[in-house]
């Protein structure tokens, strides 16, 4: 489990999310509430705690986002550094 408090998550692409909250956690991901600094749009960040755990969710969100499905919009996916290791982030 990832166990630290972030003030921001920065993806390899350069996208930055300012973290504003952290709800109760499970064991497969770390979920963070944040905002995009430029637009102040509210977002949810999921950091993968177990390698491969977000792969199916990412594929489903990409599929629905491309077809403008009625689901949360996928803003970005990428890698970030957490607890000294590279993790997948949605």
PEMO-V295149 format. One line per field, one symbol per residue. ss: DSSP state (H for helix, E for strand, C for the rest). phi: phi as a letter, one per 20 degrees, with the letter a starting at -180 (. if undefined). psi: psi as a letter, one per 30 degrees, with the letter a starting at -180 (. if undefined). A space follows every 50 residues. Layout:
ss: ???
phi: ???
psi: ???
This chain:
ss: CCCCCCCEEECCCCCEEEEEECCCCCCCEEEEEEEECCCCCEEEEEEECC CCCCHHHHHHHHHHHHCCCCCCCCCCCEEEEECCEEEEEC
phi: .ecbeedbddfgfofdceecabfgdedebddcebcegfdmffcddddfed gnfegfffffffffffdlfebgfeeacrdbdblmcecfcd
psi: kkilkkflkjlfffkkkkkfljlklafflkkkkakkeefgkklkkkkkek kffgeeeeeeeeeeefghlilkkjellaklkkhglklkk.
